[in-house]
Amino acid sequence: MMKSMLAKIRLFFALPEARILWIALPALAVIFTIDVIYLPSIFPVLSGGFLSLAAVAMTGAVYRAAKVNQKTNVERTQLKAIILAMSDSLILYDDNFTVLFFNPAAEKLFGIGAGELIGKQLTPQDAEKPRLRRFAQVIFSSLAPTMVSRSAAGTYPQVVDISFDTPSAEFRTYTSPVADEKGKLFGFMKIVRDRTREVALIKSKSEFITVASHQLRTPITNLYWTMESLSKDTSLTAETQELLKNGFTSAKQLRETVEALLSISRIEEGRFGYQFEETDIIQFLGKIMEEALPQARRVGISLFFDPPKEQLPKLSIDPQKLSMAFVNLLDNAIRYNAQNGEVRVAVEKLADKPYVQVSVRDTGIGISQEDIDKLFQKFFRAGNAVKAQTEGSGLGLYISQNVVRAHGGTIWAESEIGRGTIFYFTLPTDPTLIPPKEVSMEY
């Protein structure tokens, strides 16, 4: 027990923080000795008590400091081990773009040693140097061949996808400011994730769907037209005509699914090809509703259109693409409605925002709150919708969402089971709110 205690004391006094005690404790002992020799007896007692308290307080303070430093050193060692073992590149630079830290993963990714960069101030002109080009384009992402921002301006971390061609590479960067204890900015931390293989796998999957859909498109179209032509032949028996009618319906559904898959591939690759033009939104929606009227009447659904009370400005839209989104909402409202139900379309100018809002309200089966959040996912169909209509790809709302977003708007739904659903989407009245160009979807 005593040996263990002495060992702990020796270890304590061996700590760097305890070196001050090597001087302070002997000094206190000398002072006490002087007091004993030269002062009356009462004073050494008082002095001894005071010096003992001072020695205990000093030793306690040193012990606490040693514990804190030990914990800090352990945490620093652990943090260093984590950073050095990171598979993602970690770069730290100050507000003058002088590199402060460059981990081993970054050395491997960029093929540059940390010793070459730490302490070096980067400038956009470094992108002209072959050895530093790719690294400089990551730091100054606007210089990269292809750069897509995945986060809103002014929010952190700033997430940016960067693509390179020669050699091919896909990076995602996360940039966050670094401040001192007083909140003063002194630099930035950038994490670079190499997503080349991941994106290549996703693109190969998308390319497979595109190629397969293209290959299926021609024979399905031929089958569709053949079935349609034969179904009009009045010389056929009623049984044969019924079979052809079913075949024609199936061919039509298959063709629509193939077209939807092709549209999704183009949307996700950022090449859907929008052509915006100024359009009277009231006439645009009214024409589509007129075309949907025969379908609604066949199933006993009433269509109503509530135009705005005030005159709306012309909107910049792609009529072909936006019609896909609106037709899908209208078709769903008719298909999943109650018997003798109604569909009501309304348009209004939002009072406090530069947007027009369109709503499609039905009196149908409704959607559960659990399914509302999944509505716009690819291939998702609500359980009650599947029971009501077995046919359906679950792609329409996904396409509609992306079309509305490409127009600078948003789309959402409100619903109650058995009471109907309302789909809303907005379109900006200010053309500058429309995204300037298509970008590939976030993988």
VOBA-54925 format. One record per residue (C-alpha): residue number from 1; residue in three letters; x, y, z. Coordinates in nm, 4 decimals, m for minus. Example, Ala and Ser with C-alpha at 12.3 -4.5 7.8 and 13.67 -1.06 7.14 Angstrom:
2
PT  num  residuo         u         v         w
PT    1      ALA    1.2300   m0.4500    0.7800
PT    2      SER    1.3670   m0.1060    0.7140
END
This chain:
443
PT  num  residuo         u         v         w
PT    1      MET    0.0000    0.0000    0.0000
PT    2      MET    0.2766    0.2403    0.1034
PT    3      LYS    0.4849    0.1450   m0.2017
PT    4      SER    0.1875    0.2074   m0.4272
PT    5      MET    0.1296    0.5480   m0.2699
PT    6      LEU    0.4978    0.6413   m0.3040
PT    7      ALA    0.4946    0.5278   m0.6669
PT    8      LYS    0.1940    0.7536   m0.7392
PT    9      ILE    0.3658    1.0470   m0.5673
PT   10      ARG    0.6817    0.9907   m0.7748
PT   11      LEU    0.4749    0.9755   m1.0936
PT   12      PHE    0.2940    1.2938   m0.9968
PT   13      PHE    0.6159    1.4861   m0.9302
PT   14      ALA    0.7547    1.3558   m1.2591
PT   15      LEU    0.4789    1.5327   m1.4530
PT   16      PRO    0.5808    1.8528   m1.6411
PT   17      GLU    0.3071    2.0476   m1.4595
PT   18      ALA    0.4607    1.9505   m1.1194
PT   19      ARG    0.8006    2.1023   m1.1941
PT   20      ILE    0.6947    2.4281   m1.0348
PT   21      LEU    0.6522    2.2361   m0.7048
PT   22      TRP    1.0190    2.1333   m0.7182
PT   23      ILE    1.1001    2.4993   m0.6495
PT   24      ALA    0.7912    2.6156   m0.4616
PT   25      LEU    0.7802    2.3476   m0.1890
PT   26      PRO    1.1498    2.3742   m0.0926
PT   27      ALA    1.1098    2.7542   m0.0928
PT   28      LEU    0.8146    2.7264    0.1479
PT   29      ALA    1.0202    2.4916    0.3678
PT   30      VAL    1.3081    2.7431    0.3754
PT   31      ILE    1.0690    3.0224    0.4726
PT   32      PHE    0.9257    2.8087    0.7523
PT   33      THR    1.2760    2.7222    0.8758
PT   34      ILE    1.3731    3.0918    0.8834
PT   35      ASP    1.0544    3.1709    1.0756
PT   36      VAL    1.1319    2.9011    1.3319
PT   37      ILE    1.4863    3.0345    1.3842
PT   38      TYR    1.4274    3.4071    1.3924
PT   39      LEU    1.0671    3.4633    1.5056
PT   40      PRO    0.8970    3.4152    1.8413
PT   41      SER    0.7316    3.0741    1.8924
PT   42      ILE    0.3735    3.1839    1.8128
PT   43      PHE    0.4680    3.3210    1.4699
PT   44      PRO    0.6249    2.9969    1.3339
PT   45      VAL    0.3019    2.8146    1.4264
PT   46      LEU    0.0910    3.0664    1.2368
PT   47      SER    0.3406    3.0832    0.9534
PT   48      GLY    0.3605    2.7025    0.9381
PT   49      GLY   m0.0192    2.6761    0.9126
PT   50      PHE   m0.0347    2.9391    0.6397
PT   51      LEU    0.2550    2.7868    0.4443
PT   52      SER    0.1012    2.4387    0.4763
PT   53      LEU   m0.2277    2.5661    0.3336
PT   54      ALA   m0.0369    2.7357    0.0537
PT   55      ALA    0.1522    2.4142   m0.0210
PT   56      VAL   m0.1703    2.2085   m0.0238
PT   57      ALA   m0.3510    2.4640   m0.2429
PT   58      MET   m0.0586    2.4828   m0.4838
PT   59      THR   m0.0279    2.1033   m0.5020
PT   60      GLY   m0.4042    2.0702   m0.5578
PT   61      ALA   m0.3976    2.3310   m0.8350
PT   62      VAL   m0.1066    2.1580   m1.0023
PT   63      TYR   m0.2827    1.8212   m0.9703
PT   64      ARG   m0.6022    1.9576   m1.1317
PT   65      ALA   m0.4025    2.1216   m1.4100
PT   66      ALA   m0.2201    1.7942   m1.4694
PT   67      LYS   m0.5513    1.6048   m1.4915
PT   68      VAL   m0.6928    1.8591   m1.7384
PT   69      ASN   m0.3792    1.8525   m1.9505
PT   70      GLN   m0.3762    1.4745   m1.9457
PT   71      LYS   m0.7377    1.4619   m2.0621
PT   72      THR   m0.6665    1.7236   m2.3287
PT   73      ASN   m0.3632    1.5313   m2.4504
PT   74      VAL   m0.5644    1.2088   m2.4709
PT   75      GLU   m0.8408    1.3839   m2.6653
PT   76      ARG   m0.5847    1.5511   m2.8907
PT   77      THR   m0.4161    1.2169   m2.9547
PT   78      GLN   m0.7500    1.0517   m3.0307
PT   79      LEU   m0.8539    1.3369   m3.2601
PT   80      LYS   m0.5207    1.3229   m3.4398
PT   81      ALA   m0.5565    0.9465   m3.4855
PT   82      ILE   m0.9072    0.9926   m3.6272
PT   83      ILE   m0.7974    1.2672   m3.8667
PT   84      LEU   m0.4964    1.0688   m3.9848
PT   85      ALA   m0.7146    0.7609   m4.0378
PT   86      MET   m0.9899    0.9488   m4.2244
PT   87      SER   m1.0688    0.8229   m4.5726
PT   88      ASP   m1.1933    1.1721   m4.6629
PT   89      SER   m0.9498    1.4531   m4.7319
PT   90      LEU   m0.9315    1.7238   m4.4653
PT   91      ILE   m0.7852    2.0626   m4.5487
PT   92      LEU   m0.7574    2.3634   m4.3197
PT   93      TYR   m0.6663    2.7087   m4.4493
PT   94      ASP   m0.6850    3.0606   m4.3115
PT   95      ASP   m0.8845    3.3533   m4.4497
PT   96      ASN   m0.5911    3.4379   m4.6785
PT   97      PHE   m0.6017    3.0833   m4.8240
PT   98      THR   m0.2762    2.9817   m4.6590
PT   99      VAL   m0.2824    2.6048   m4.6046
PT  100      LEU   m0.2581    2.5133   m4.2344
PT  101      PHE   m0.3321    2.1410   m4.2407
PT  102      PHE   m0.3383    1.8683   m4.5052
PT  103      ASN   m0.4118    1.5125   m4.3919
PT  104      PRO   m0.2714    1.1907   m4.5485
PT  105      ALA   m0.5985    1.1216   m4.7366
PT  106      ALA   m0.5622    1.4613   m4.9051
PT  107      GLU   m0.2009    1.3821   m4.9953
PT  108      LYS   m0.3159    1.0613   m5.1615
PT  109      LEU   m0.6129    1.2206   m5.3399
PT  110      PHE   m0.4243    1.5142   m5.4885
PT  111      GLY   m0.0817    1.3507   m5.5188
PT  112      ILE    0.0827    1.6347   m5.3269
PT  113      GLY    0.2813    1.6084   m5.0030
PT  114      ALA    0.1678    1.8087   m4.7025
PT  115      GLY    0.5151    1.9637   m4.6805
PT  116      GLU    0.4690    2.1255   m5.0217
PT  117      LEU    0.1431    2.2947   m4.9238
PT  118      ILE    0.1434    2.3758   m4.5523
PT  119      GLY    0.2330    2.7425   m4.5192
PT  120      LYS    0.1701    2.8086   m4.8887
PT  121      GLN   m0.0800    3.0789   m4.9832
PT  122      LEU   m0.3071    2.9634   m5.2657
PT  123      THR   m0.4340    3.1906   m5.5402
PT  124      PRO   m0.6672    3.1287   m5.8371
PT  125      GLN   m0.3572    3.1468   m6.0609
PT  126      ASP   m0.2424    2.8156   m5.9079
PT  127      ALA   m0.5122    2.6486   m6.1203
PT  128      GLU   m0.2874    2.7138   m6.4204
PT  129      LYS   m0.0112    2.4966   m6.2720
PT  130      PRO   m0.0519    2.1303   m6.3738
PT  131      ARG    0.0571    1.9933   m6.0358
PT  132      LEU   m0.1704    2.2221   m5.8332
PT  133      ARG   m0.4573    2.2568   m6.0830
PT  134      ARG   m0.7035    2.0080   m5.9357
PT  135      PHE   m0.6338    2.1130   m5.5762
PT  136      ALA   m0.6772    2.4813   m5.6606
PT  137      GLN   m1.0026    2.4062   m5.8433
PT  138      VAL   m1.1335    2.2334   m5.5323
PT  139      ILE   m1.0396    2.5274   m5.3085
PT  140      PHE   m1.1733    2.7794   m5.5630
PT  141      SER   m1.4657    2.5651   m5.6826
PT  142      SER   m1.5907    2.8214   m5.9345
PT  143      LEU   m1.2787    2.7383   m6.1403
PT  144      ALA   m1.3702    2.3675   m6.1638
PT  145      PRO   m1.4914    2.2275   m6.4998
PT  146      THR   m1.8340    2.1470   m6.3502
PT  147      MET   m1.9564    2.2733   m6.0154
PT  148      VAL   m2.3033    2.2211   m5.8652
PT  149      SER   m2.3973    2.3758   m5.5314
PT  150      ARG   m2.6077    2.1477   m5.3113
PT  151      SER   m2.6746    2.3960   m5.0295
PT  152      ALA   m2.8416    2.7342   m5.0015
PT  153      ALA   m2.6250    3.0444   m5.0228
PT  154      GLY   m2.5044    3.1663   m4.6838
PT  155      THR   m2.5656    2.8368   m4.5021
PT  156      TYR   m2.2944    2.6105   m4.3617
PT  157      PRO   m2.1564    2.3697   m4.4331
PT  158      GLN   m2.1457    2.4708   m4.7989
PT  159      VAL   m2.1901    2.1493   m4.9997
PT  160      VAL   m2.0597    2.1495   m5.3566
PT  161      ASP   m2.0273    1.8709   m5.6130
PT  162      ILE   m1.7277    1.9053   m5.8459
PT  163      SER   m1.6716    1.6990   m6.1604
PT  164      PHE   m1.3504    1.6552   m6.3605
PT  165      ASP   m1.3061    1.5054   m6.7060
PT  166      THR   m0.9394    1.4223   m6.7535
PT  167      PRO   m0.9021    1.2036   m6.5612
PT  168      SER   m1.2646    1.1530   m6.4641
PT  169      ALA   m1.3389    1.2252   m6.0978
PT  170      GLU   m1.6379    1.3198   m5.8821
PT  171      PHE   m1.5798    1.5087   m5.5560
PT  172      ARG   m1.8205    1.6388   m5.2949
PT  173      THR   m1.6836    1.9131   m5.0715
PT  174      TYR   m1.8116    2.0348   m4.7344
PT  175      THR   m1.6788    2.3763   m4.6324
PT  176      SER   m1.7278    2.5252   m4.2847
PT  177      PRO   m1.5842    2.8393   m4.1226
PT  178      VAL   m1.3480    2.7997   m3.8261
PT  179      ALA   m1.3531    3.0626   m3.5522
PT  180      ASP   m1.1550    3.1191   m3.2346
PT  181      GLU   m1.3006    3.1235   m2.8821
PT  182      LYS   m1.4139    3.4846   m2.9283
PT  183      GLY   m1.5980    3.4002   m3.2502
PT  184      LYS   m1.3468    3.5700   m3.4780
PT  185      LEU   m1.3104    3.3926   m3.8117
PT  186      PHE   m0.9578    3.2786   m3.8828
PT  187      GLY   m1.0062    3.0216   m4.1565
PT  188      PHE   m1.2022    2.7401   m4.3173
PT  189      MET   m1.2137    2.3638   m4.2955
PT  190      LYS   m1.2858    2.1736   m4.6146
PT  191      ILE   m1.3664    1.8027   m4.6304
PT  192      VAL   m1.3331    1.6459   m4.9748
PT  193      ARG   m1.5051    1.3136   m5.0419
PT  194      ASP   m1.4040    1.1155   m5.3486
PT  195      ARG   m1.7317    0.9857   m5.4957
PT  196      THR   m1.5966    0.8775   m5.8337
PT  197      ARG   m1.6765    0.5074   m5.7979
PT  198      GLU   m2.0091    0.5711   m5.6229
PT  199      VAL   m2.1309    0.8100   m5.8950
PT  200      ALA   m2.0057    0.5788   m6.1701
PT  201      LEU   m2.2174    0.2940   m6.0298
PT  202      ILE   m2.5249    0.5159   m6.0071
PT  203      LYS   m2.4723    0.6475   m6.3602
PT  204      SER   m2.4259    0.2967   m6.4987
PT  205      LYS   m2.7574    0.1987   m6.3404
PT  206      SER   m2.9251    0.5058   m6.4893
PT  207      GLU   m2.7680    0.4372   m6.8293
PT  208      PHE   m2.8942    0.0792   m6.8186
PT  209      ILE   m3.2499    0.2017   m6.7542
PT  210      THR   m3.2166    0.4556   m7.0367
PT  211      VAL   m3.0811    0.2031   m7.2875
PT  212      ALA   m3.3357   m0.0621   m7.1885
PT  213      SER   m3.6213    0.1893   m7.2142
PT  214      HIS   m3.5044    0.3033   m7.5571
PT  215      GLN   m3.4837   m0.0571   m7.6757
PT  216      LEU   m3.8359   m0.1270   m7.5490
PT  217      ARG   m3.9841    0.1937   m7.6837
PT  218      THR   m4.0084    0.0971   m8.0531
PT  219      PRO   m4.1609   m0.2526   m8.0171
PT  220      ILE   m4.4042   m0.1292   m7.7505
PT  221      THR   m4.5129    0.1601   m7.9724
PT  222      ASN   m4.5655   m0.0811   m8.2638
PT  223      LEU   m4.7639   m0.3112   m8.0363
PT  224      TYR   m4.9704   m0.0157   m7.9155
PT  225      TRP   m5.0648    0.0988   m8.2659
PT  226      THR   m5.1359   m0.2563   m8.3772
PT  227      MET   m5.3675   m0.3201   m8.0839
PT  228      GLU   m5.5413    0.0123   m8.1366
PT  229      SER   m5.6012   m0.0585   m8.5066
PT  230      LEU   m5.7290   m0.4104   m8.4485
PT  231      SER   m5.9602   m0.3007   m8.1670
PT  232      LYS   m6.1464   m0.0818   m8.4193
PT  233      ASP   m6.2139   m0.3734   m8.6535
PT  234      THR   m6.5931   m0.4248   m8.6322
PT  235      SER   m6.5760   m0.7605   m8.8133
PT  236      LEU   m6.4185   m0.9270   m8.5112
PT  237      THR   m6.6258   m1.1107   m8.2550
PT  238      ALA   m6.7163   m0.9399   m7.9304
PT  239      GLU   m6.4884   m1.1766   m7.7384
PT  240      THR   m6.1924   m1.0994   m7.9662
PT  241      GLN   m6.2585   m0.7250   m7.9459
PT  242      GLU   m6.2583   m0.7476   m7.5652
PT  243      LEU   m5.9244   m0.9301   m7.5711
PT  244      LEU   m5.7803   m0.6678   m7.8058
PT  245      LYS   m5.9169   m0.3889   m7.5876
PT  246      ASN   m5.7402   m0.5368   m7.2838
PT  247      GLY   m5.4205   m0.5799   m7.4850
PT  248      PHE   m5.4437   m0.2211   m7.6099
PT  249      THR   m5.4885   m0.0933   m7.2525
PT  250      SER   m5.1871   m0.2938   m7.1323
PT  251      ALA   m4.9743   m0.1719   m7.4261
PT  252      LYS   m5.0755    0.1861   m7.3471
PT  253      GLN   m4.9775    0.1463   m6.9804
PT  254      LEU   m4.6465   m0.0123   m7.0775
PT  255      ARG   m4.5707    0.2690   m7.3201
PT  256      GLU   m4.6482    0.5303   m7.0535
PT  257      THR   m4.4170    0.3525   m6.8057
PT  258      VAL   m4.1313    0.3436   m7.0581
PT  259      GLU   m4.1800    0.7133   m7.1366
PT  260      ALA   m4.1828    0.7919   m6.7637
PT  261      LEU   m3.8575    0.6015   m6.7097
PT  262      LEU   m3.6948    0.7904   m6.9983
PT  263      SER   m3.8165    1.1214   m6.8547
PT  264      ILE   m3.6757    1.0358   m6.5111
PT  265      SER   m3.3373    0.9426   m6.6606
PT  266      ARG   m3.3202    1.2760   m6.8431
PT  267      ILE   m3.4315    1.4672   m6.5325
PT  268      GLU   m3.1723    1.3002   m6.3085
PT  269      GLU   m2.8976    1.3579   m6.5635
PT  270      GLY   m2.9938    1.7260   m6.5938
PT  271      ARG   m3.0887    1.7076   m6.9610
PT  272      PHE   m3.4673    1.7165   m6.9673
PT  273      GLY   m3.4427    2.0145   m7.1994
PT  274      TYR   m3.6669    2.2939   m7.0739
PT  275      GLN   m3.7835    2.5599   m7.3216
PT  276      PHE   m3.9394    2.8487   m7.1327
PT  277      GLU   m4.1809    3.0952   m7.2892
PT  278      GLU   m4.4281    3.3536   m7.1649
PT  279      THR   m4.7683    3.1898   m7.1249
PT  280      ASP   m5.1137    3.2852   m7.0017
PT  281      ILE   m5.1498    3.0379   m6.7163
PT  282      ILE   m5.5318    3.0599   m6.7132
PT  283      GLN   m5.5593    2.9633   m7.0797
PT  284      PHE   m5.2915    2.6970   m7.0331
PT  285      LEU   m5.4734    2.5241   m6.7453
PT  286      GLY   m5.8162    2.5697   m6.9046
PT  287      LYS   m5.7107    2.3950   m7.2255
PT  288      ILE   m5.5763    2.0948   m7.0351
PT  289      MET   m5.8982    2.0716   m6.8335
PT  290      GLU   m6.1050    2.0774   m7.1533
PT  291      GLU   m5.9021    1.7850   m7.2835
PT  292      ALA   m5.9572    1.5946   m6.9564
PT  293      LEU   m6.3331    1.6600   m6.9535
PT  294      PRO   m6.4351    1.3503   m7.1606
PT  295      GLN   m6.2333    1.1225   m6.9307
PT  296      ALA   m6.3978    1.2785   m6.6234
PT  297      ARG   m6.7474    1.2449   m6.7682
PT  298      ARG   m6.6937    0.8773   m6.8509
PT  299      VAL   m6.6384    0.8009   m6.4830
PT  300      GLY   m6.8978    1.0451   m6.3533
PT  301      ILE   m6.6606    1.3108   m6.2150
PT  302      SER   m6.7422    1.6836   m6.2368
PT  303      LEU   m6.4640    1.9283   m6.3217
PT  304      PHE   m6.4675    2.2891   m6.1954
PT  305      PHE   m6.2251    2.5729   m6.2609
PT  306      ASP   m6.2002    2.8722   m6.0247
PT  307      PRO   m6.0010    3.1454   m6.1999
PT  308      PRO   m5.8487    3.4280   m5.9937
PT  309      LYS   m6.0426    3.7459   m5.9300
PT  310      GLU   m5.7495    3.9591   m6.0419
PT  311      GLN   m5.5662    3.9482   m6.3711
PT  312      LEU   m5.2432    3.7476   m6.3565
PT  313      PRO   m4.9215    3.8359   m6.5353
PT  314      LYS   m4.7925    3.5976   m6.7987
PT  315      LEU   m4.5619    3.3356   m6.6519
PT  316      SER   m4.2401    3.1973   m6.7924
PT  317      ILE   m4.3024    2.8226   m6.8242
PT  318      ASP   m4.2245    2.5256   m7.0455
PT  319      PRO   m4.5793    2.4377   m7.1641
PT  320      GLN   m4.4910    2.0810   m7.2629
PT  321      LYS   m4.3105    1.9927   m6.9394
PT  322      LEU   m4.5516    2.1722   m6.7064
PT  323      SER   m4.8457    2.0052   m6.8785
PT  324      MET   m4.6939    1.6700   m6.7762
PT  325      ALA   m4.7041    1.7780   m6.4113
PT  326      PHE   m5.0545    1.9254   m6.4225
PT  327      VAL   m5.2029    1.6390   m6.6281
PT  328      ASN   m5.0661    1.3931   m6.3743
PT  329      LEU   m5.2292    1.5783   m6.0828
PT  330      LEU   m5.5567    1.6074   m6.2741
PT  331      ASP   m5.5507    1.2423   m6.3801
PT  332      ASN   m5.4877    1.1273   m6.0219
PT  333      ALA   m5.7712    1.3473   m5.8930
PT  334      ILE   m6.0103    1.1830   m6.1420
PT  335      ARG   m5.8867    0.8243   m6.1023
PT  336      TYR   m5.8843    0.8179   m5.7221
PT  337      ASN   m6.2090    1.0092   m5.6705
PT  338      ALA   m6.5339    0.8931   m5.5175
PT  339      GLN   m6.8339    0.7988   m5.7298
PT  340      ASN   m7.0068    1.1147   m5.8575
PT  341      GLY   m6.7246    1.3148   m5.7031
PT  342      GLU   m6.5721    1.6404   m5.8200
PT  343      VAL   m6.2363    1.7954   m5.9013
PT  344      ARG   m6.1858    2.1665   m5.8490
PT  345      VAL   m5.8864    2.3563   m5.9850
PT  346      ALA   m5.8125    2.7034   m5.8473
PT  347      VAL   m5.5496    2.9662   m5.9283
PT  348      GLU   m5.4530    3.2632   m5.7140
PT  349      LYS   m5.1777    3.5201   m5.6803
PT  350      LEU   m5.0056    3.4955   m5.3431
PT  351      ALA   m5.0372    3.8305   m5.1685
PT  352      ASP   m4.6983    3.8497   m5.0007
PT  353      LYS   m4.4847    3.6495   m5.2424
PT  354      PRO   m4.3941    3.6734   m5.6131
PT  355      TYR   m4.5724    3.3462   m5.6897
PT  356      VAL   m4.8931    3.2109   m5.8402
PT  357      GLN   m5.0444    2.9128   m5.6593
PT  358      VAL   m5.2399    2.6391   m5.8364
PT  359      SER   m5.4458    2.3882   m5.6402
PT  360      VAL   m5.6129    2.0634   m5.7516
PT  361      ARG   m5.8780    1.9524   m5.5019
PT  362      ASP   m6.0661    1.6221   m5.5193
PT  363      THR   m6.3311    1.4435   m5.3136
PT  364      GLY   m6.1599    1.1074   m5.3340
PT  365      ILE   m6.0123    0.8370   m5.1158
PT  366      GLY   m5.7528    1.0605   m4.9515
PT  367      ILE   m5.4002    0.9871   m4.8362
PT  368      SER   m5.2847    0.8965   m4.4860
PT  369      GLN   m5.0515    1.1362   m4.3041
PT  370      GLU   m4.7908    0.8610   m4.2953
PT  371      ASP   m4.7922    0.8381   m4.6756
PT  372      ILE   m4.7984    1.2148   m4.7410
PT  373      ASP   m4.4228    1.2413   m4.6774
PT  374      LYS   m4.3505    0.9600   m4.9249
PT  375      LEU   m4.5788    1.0788   m5.2048
PT  376      PHE   m4.3084    1.2284   m5.4231
PT  377      GLN   m4.0649    0.9384   m5.3952
PT  378      LYS   m3.9876    0.7290   m5.6993
PT  379      PHE   m4.2148    0.4237   m5.7417
PT  380      PHE   m4.4149    0.5004   m5.4266
PT  381      ARG   m4.7907    0.4367   m5.4255
PT  382      ALA   m5.0096    0.4678   m5.1185
PT  383      GLY   m5.1687    0.1452   m4.9989
PT  384      ASN   m5.5283    0.2616   m5.0515
PT  385      ALA   m5.4367    0.3885   m5.4005
PT  386      VAL   m5.3062    0.0438   m5.4972
PT  387      LYS   m5.6334   m0.1115   m5.3802
PT  388      ALA   m5.8410    0.1426   m5.5710
PT  389      GLN   m5.6337    0.1259   m5.8921
PT  390      THR   m5.3986   m0.1692   m5.9344
PT  391      GLU   m5.2301   m0.0107   m6.2363
PT  392      GLY   m4.9741    0.2612   m6.1828
PT  393      SER   m4.5973    0.3066   m6.1830
PT  394      GLY   m4.5577    0.5478   m5.8919
PT  395      LEU   m4.3483    0.7766   m6.1149
PT  396      GLY   m4.5931    1.0554   m6.1995
PT  397      LEU   m4.5643    1.2602   m5.8816
PT  398      TYR   m4.1850    1.2224   m5.8806
PT  399      ILE   m4.1739    1.3716   m6.2315
PT  400      SER   m4.4252    1.6421   m6.1363
PT  401      GLN   m4.2156    1.7472   m5.8379
PT  402      ASN   m3.9001    1.7830   m6.0457
PT  403      VAL   m4.0800    1.9737   m6.3213
PT  404      VAL   m4.2246    2.2216   m6.0702
PT  405      ARG   m3.8841    2.2642   m5.9038
PT  406      ALA   m3.7231    2.3310   m6.2403
PT  407      HIS   m3.9772    2.6118   m6.2824
PT  408      GLY   m3.8666    2.7649   m5.9509
PT  409      GLY   m4.1743    2.6496   m5.7600
PT  410      THR   m4.2671    2.4011   m5.4900
PT  411      ILE   m4.5296    2.1277   m5.4712
PT  412      TRP   m4.7004    1.9683   m5.1714
PT  413      ALA   m5.0207    1.7938   m5.0676
PT  414      GLU   m5.2788    1.8026   m4.7899
PT  415      SER   m5.5216    1.5192   m4.7378
PT  416      GLU   m5.7617    1.3360   m4.5122
PT  417      ILE   m5.8590    0.9722   m4.5553
PT  418      GLY   m6.2058    0.9451   m4.7114
PT  419      ARG   m6.2395    1.3239   m4.7481
PT  420      GLY   m6.0164    1.3954   m5.0457
PT  421      THR   m5.6798    1.5485   m5.1288
PT  422      ILE   m5.5523    1.8906   m5.2328
PT  423      PHE   m5.2313    1.9213   m5.4334
PT  424      TYR   m5.0696    2.2650   m5.4451
PT  425      PHE   m4.7878    2.3929   m5.6600
PT  426      THR   m4.6432    2.7401   m5.7052
PT  427      LEU   m4.4902    2.9139   m6.0044
PT  428      PRO   m4.2854    3.2362   m5.9803
PT  429      THR   m4.4081    3.5553   m6.1420
PT  430      ASP   m4.0463    3.6772   m6.1435
PT  431      PRO   m3.8427    3.4907   m6.4104
PT  432      THR   m3.5203    3.5475   m6.2127
PT  433      LEU   m3.6488    3.2969   m5.9544
PT  434      ILE   m3.6346    3.0187   m6.2137
PT  435      PRO   m3.3118    2.8125   m6.1859
PT  436      PRO   m3.0764    2.9389   m6.4600
PT  437      LYS   m2.9877    2.5903   m6.5819
PT  438      GLU   m3.0588    2.2252   m6.5311
PT  439      VAL   m2.8305    2.0314   m6.3013
PT  440      SER   m2.7974    1.6605   m6.2436
PT  441      MET   m2.9872    1.5220   m5.9489
PT  442      GLU   m2.8095    1.4855   m5.6146
PT  443      TYR   m2.6811    1.1287   m5.5918
END
